[in-house]
């Protein structure tokens, strides 16, 4: 009998990205472990820039420069 699998818990923080050309990208995932500390959300910019680079390579179309990054607001849940 195989040992039970361990489930790795990974949580993400979602960000909305505004680019200098006016386009937007919503709900970009960044690992929560990369955030916090003295730098706050600043590491998210480097992670999203790396994601954009990969997207640009795959599509053959480079992504524009990032103007601003903000956390995606949490969804409000309604209690019945």
C-alpha positions as CSV (number, residue, x, y, z in Angstrom):
1,X,0.0,0.0,0.0
2,X,1.4,3.4,-1.0
3,X,1.8,6.0,1.7
4,X,-0.9,8.7,1.7
5,X,-0.1,11.8,-0.5
6,X,0.6,15.0,1.3
7,X,-1.2,18.0,0.0
8,X,0.9,21.0,-0.4
9,X,-0.9,24.2,0.6
10,X,-0.1,27.1,-1.7
11,X,-1.9,30.3,-1.4
12,X,-1.9,33.1,-3.9
13,X,-2.6,36.8,-3.9
14,X,-4.3,38.3,-6.9
15,X,-3.2,41.5,-8.5
16,X,-4.6,43.8,-11.2
17,X,-2.0,45.2,-13.6
18,X,-2.3,48.5,-15.5
19,X,0.1,49.0,-18.4
20,X,1.5,52.2,-19.9
21,X,-0.5,51.7,-23.1
22,X,-3.8,51.7,-21.2
23,X,-4.4,48.0,-21.3
24,X,-5.2,46.0,-18.1
25,X,-4.8,42.5,-16.8
26,X,-6.8,41.2,-13.9
27,X,-6.3,38.5,-11.3
28,X,-2.7,37.8,-11.9
29,X,-1.5,35.2,-9.4
30,X,1.5,35.7,-7.1
31,X,2.5,33.3,-4.4
32,X,1.7,34.7,-1.0
33,X,5.0,33.4,0.4
34,X,6.8,36.0,-1.9
35,X,5.0,38.9,-0.3
36,X,5.1,40.6,3.0
37,X,8.0,41.6,5.2
38,X,9.6,45.0,4.7
39,X,9.1,45.0,1.0
40,X,5.3,44.5,1.2
41,X,3.8,43.9,-2.3
42,X,6.9,45.2,-4.2
43,X,8.1,41.7,-5.0
44,X,4.9,41.1,-7.0
45,X,6.1,43.5,-9.7
46,X,9.2,41.4,-10.4
47,X,7.1,38.2,-10.4
48,X,4.5,39.7,-12.8
49,X,7.2,41.1,-15.0
50,X,8.7,37.6,-15.3
51,X,5.3,36.2,-16.1
52,X,4.8,38.9,-18.8
53,X,8.2,38.0,-20.3
54,X,7.2,34.3,-20.6
55,X,3.9,35.3,-22.1
56,X,5.6,37.6,-24.6
57,X,8.0,34.8,-25.6
58,X,5.2,32.3,-26.1
59,X,3.0,34.7,-28.0
60,X,5.8,36.4,-30.0
61,X,4.4,39.7,-28.9
62,X,6.1,41.5,-26.0
63,X,4.0,42.9,-23.2
64,X,4.0,46.6,-22.6
65,X,5.7,48.2,-19.5
66,X,3.8,48.0,-16.2
67,X,2.5,51.3,-15.0
68,X,0.8,50.2,-11.7
69,X,0.0,47.0,-9.7
70,X,-2.8,46.9,-7.2
71,X,-4.2,44.0,-5.2
72,X,-7.5,42.7,-6.6
73,X,-10.3,43.5,-4.1
74,X,-11.6,40.5,-2.2
75,X,-15.0,39.3,-3.4
76,X,-17.8,40.0,-0.9
77,X,-19.7,36.9,0.0
78,X,-23.4,37.3,0.8
79,X,-24.9,35.4,3.7
80,X,-28.3,33.9,2.9
